[in-house]
Amino acid sequence: MKPALLPWALLLLATAPGPGPGPTADAQESCSMRCGALDGPCSCHPTCSGLGTCCLDFRDFCLEILPYSGSMMGGKDFVVRHFKMSSPTDASVICRFKDSIQTLGHVDSSGQVHCVSPLLYESGRIPFTVSLDNGHSFPRAGTWLAVHPNKVSMMEKSELVNETRWQYYGTANTSGNLRLTWHVKSLPTQTITIELWGYEETGMPYSQEWTAKWSYLYPLATHIPNSGSFTFTPKPAPPSYQRWRVGALRIIDSKNYAGQKDVQALWTNDHALAWHLSDDFREDPVAWARTQCQAWEELEDQLPNFLEELPDCPCTLTQARADSGRFFTDYGCDMEQGSVCTYHPGAVHCVRSVQASLRYGSGQQCCYTADGTQLLTADSSGGSTPDRGHDWGAPPFRTPPRVPSMSHWLYDVLSFYYCCLWAPDCPRYMQRRPSNDCRNYRPPRLASAFGDPHFVTFDGTNFTFNGRGEYVLLEAALTDLRVQARAQPGTMSNGTETRGTGLTAVAVQEGNSDVVEVRLANRTGGLEVLLNQEVLSFTEQSWMDLKGMFLSVAAGDRVSIMLASGAGLEVSVQGPFLSVSVLLPEKFLTHTHGLLGTLNNDPTDDFTLRSGRVLPPGTSPQELFLFGANCEAWGPKGAMPRTVHNASSLLTYDSWFLVHNFLYQPKHDPTFEPLFPSETTLNPSLAQEAAKLCGDDHFCNFDVAATGSLSTGTATRVAHQLHQRRMQSLQPVVSCGWLAPPPNGQKEGNRYLAGSTIYFHCDNGYSLAGAETSTCQADGTWSSPTPKCQPGRSYAVLLGIIFGGLAVVAAVALVYVLLRRRKGNTHVWGAQP
């Protein structure tokens, strides 16, 4: 695919001095309706701040907002920063989201412009524009981050006190009052109205008429004091509202009319509306729920089978946590948060597939026990259940079953209430939401770069490449995946540059996805994340839904990037440099090139020159350096070089240091002389400490020698160990698949991996016909099929009867002997001498 002209190239055109006429009289010197543009006499692109090339009105038209995120349910008031109106009372503010959804804003007494986020049916970054002339023009632009309702802090929503009670209201032993609380400061008004909103999806499923809709239903209370608490006794809703089974409460200022859209509000969590259901439900909730469960079953049988396109679950907990490109923690069952697994008893941790399935927008879930065993619904009601609607939704969102949270609620959660929680019919649910075993799971392949910098390729080849410049870590034409990195020299304790380099920035793009770059922050030494050359803030959210990828930041020192193809990157700070790990699914086999090697299970061809010549094992470090640096060095003939080209660079140049040292310079610095292992020398005391620290880790030893720093060596050793541990976690395991218990019998054991043994027993009145055990063999087959339990006393019972009978006979005989002895002894004792 021909690379698009990226922003750095436009920056070059805008800033490079050269001959020719200056700006014309009509040149644009304003950012009005030009946010993101680089052309013209001044820039409106985010990189302009660091370069000092911004138009004077950049902050007036390219908006920064606070807060920058809120629930996709809407109702969040945010302020436009760095911009004030001189005459507040005369302004009429309209905020337009995605070019179609308009909300009314306002100007406060200090002149600051406010907008209110709208009710959306999607998550992610939402572009918006602002009009200050009653909608005649929208020259100002910004971006709002709409997030999944469960990712909103409790300060920003109202809380259903004892939420389980709300969702069980009307069932056995659940009645009385319900209570709602909220933070008064989050909705600054004297009086409030509390409303019920319901969610539904109408039309023929998977047709063009299938639509999603939130509807205002009725008020619970109007014009009550904003006290932060409300208590009421629920009454069944009128029949006209009974079709809504899931919804949320909204609290608004009483000055707004009932059901008014897109006003400042606090929402509760989405929940099952048990408390508003009819008298039929309250009189016999089990019968009512069974009827609904049956109706759901009938609907499911008419819908397409979504299970076939879901990814297979990892076989073990360690695999599930290591496969971070395709699976991510399920917040409803997280071992890092105490393993509160309400819907999956017996599990300690669950993961969800990151990406929804392409055709149906469905999602996979995989749960595990404390010993790392996969927990299946065929064995336990706590097993993992796949979802017809992915909880996180799926692009392009907006329509069923791709609406985040809500589609999942309708097709997977509410039905669980019908069949499992309000009625004891869970097997009916599990039959249509069966766990996926892992017989077809294939772990991803791993490659890493870290330290000074050292590379471990996908096929396991180790080498060190101390180039200064910008390099291609990975390219894969299969999905147009590109990963690029910048390497810079380290600094000694005395301030001089080392002859070793390390990664300071990593950027990735797949197809037409967003471009994400992770780099070392100059001042803090932590991580800085850029989205399409703009620095992101993670003060409010640690998870972002982006175009073609998801982004997660943990503790400020580790960034995970999950791509649509299932590929994943993890970038972290290790010592003075970045450490990057790349995970690729098996489908990338034979499709990769770059410094991370050719993924083809052959480590001997990772050093293949463009001419086709393969550098043999034992190649000198000097030759390997030329392999990495030479623009002619690559993989197969006709392939692109290992250095980055300006025309396809993903990296950001938002300072004059980067412009002059990387944009205008050769992508590989030919004047930089790296340190090679044969040139490393250490003073005796440092050599002794390095040997104690590093042991046989040659990467660690090299970095201590190259930098004179034990801490750098420690960071390299830690990064290398992390790579090795993850490699161990991703080792393939053999699964024989689930093995059924015999009818009229039971089995012991729920682990189905190679070497595991299952034991079988029959119920009373049945005897076992077949093997008592079956072992999972290395070829993925069971040593014996499930036996049968035939009518008749089981062998165990027969043996019990036999041995029991023998025991009775023996006991009787023993008593008889003892009595005989006693009689005999009495006779002897009583005899006269």
Buried (B, 14 or more C-beta within 10 A) or exposed (E): EEBEEBBBBBBBEBBEEEEEEEEEEEEBBBBBBBBBBBBBEBBBBBBBBBBEBBBEBBBBBBBBBEBBBBBBBBBBBBBBBEBBBEEBEEBBBBBBBBEEBBBEBBBEEEEBBBBBBBBBBBBBBBEBBBBBEEEEEBBBBBBBBBBBBBBBEEEBBBBBBEEEBBBBBBBEEBBEEBBBBBBBEBBEBEEBBBBBBBBBBEEEBBEEEBBBEBEBBBBBBEEBEBEBEBEEEBEBBEEEBBEBBBBBBBBBBBEBEEBBBBBBBBBBBBBBBBBBBBEEBBEEBBEBBBBBBBEBBEEBEEBEEBBEBBBBBBBBBBBBBBBBBBBBBBBBBBBEEEBEBEBBEBBBBBBBBBBBBEEBBBBBBBBBBEEBBBBBBBBBBBBBBBBBBBBBBBBEBBBBBBBBBBBBBBBBBBBBBBBBBBBEBBEBBBEBBBBBBBBEBBBBBBBBBBBBBBBBBBBBBEBBBBBBBBBBBBBBEBBBBBBBBBBBBBEBEEEEEBBBBBBBBBBBBBBEBBBBBBBBEEEEEEBBBBBBBBBBEBEBBBBBBBBBBBBBBEEEEBBBBBBBBBBBBBBBBBBBBBBBBBBBBEBBBEBBBBBBBBBBEEBEBBBBBBEEEBBEEEBEBEEBBBBBBBBEBBBEEEBBBBBBBBEBBBBBBBBEEBBEBBBEBEBBBEEBEBBBEEEBEBEEEBBEBBEEBBEEBBBBBBBBBBBBBBBBBBBBBBBBEBBEEBBEBBEEBBBBBBBEBBEBBEBEBBBBBBEBEBEBBBEEEBBBEBBBBBBBEEEEBBEBEBBBBBEEBBEBBEEEEEEEEEEEEEEEEEEEEEEEEEEEEEEEEEEEE
